[in-house]
Amino acid sequence: MIAQSILPEFDHEMATTRKVIERLPEDKHDWKPHPKSMSLGDLTNHLINIAEWGVVTLKQESFDFAPVGGPQYKTPDLRTKAARLAKWDKDIADCRSALMSISDEAMMKPWSLLAGGKVIFSMPRVATFRSFVLSHNIHHRAQLCIYLRLNDIPVPSVYGPSADEGSM
């Protein structure tokens, strides 16, 4: 029941995020609104990668992004719209499938993020999925909408009409 209650929100947020990804230009990969900001391309790749983290959150008990003696996790460097959307669509389908098949018991089990074997955070899987996957996605999607606006690229409707789209 827990996963089923999350599914409509997941479907809505991921479809909305896909609309933003579709608008991102390939020729502005290195553009930044400020020297301290992530580039448009790096932020896009990070956002796209969150869907893969959803699968990891639902199928594993933890994730160590910098394991001792092993390679540090690296976000894929996707530079074309086709590559971005292909990864997004695959990872969203995989994440949705994992979400539909997980039990309430598994959703309540602790999940941990680690770096070099040290726990960064640990909380119930459902809380991790909501914060680390859903809220994290929404946060970076909003950043990318600002990047679109600053580059005079029409911002799609997210929760209601945007200044560029009068209807949803």
QUIKAMO-V688276 format. One record per backbone hydrogen bond with DSSP energy under -1.0 kcal/mol. CO is the residue of the C=O (numbers start at 1). NH is the residue of the N-H. Records with the same first field share a line. If there is no record, write none. Layout:
CO->NH / NH
//
This chain:
1->5
2->6
3->7
6->10
7->11
8->12
9->13
10->14
11->15
12->16
13->17
14->18
15->19
16->20
17->21
18->22
21->24
28->31
29->41
31->40
34->37
39->43
40->44
41->45
42->46
43->47
44->48
45->49
48->51
49->53
50->54
51->55
52->56
53->57
54->58
55->59
56->60
61->112
63->114
65->73
67->70
76->78
80->84
81->85
82->86
83->87
84->88
85->89
86->90
87->91
88->92
89->93
90->94
91->95
92->96
93->97
94->98
95->99
96->100
97->101
103->107
104->108
107->126
109->125
111->123
112->63
113->120 / 121
114->65
115->118
118->115
121->113
123->111
124->128
125->129
126->130
127->131
128->132
129->134
130->135
131->136
133->137
134->138
135->139
136->140
137->141
138->142
139->143
140->144
141->145
142->146
143->147
144->148
145->149
146->150
148->153
149->152
160->158
165->162
//
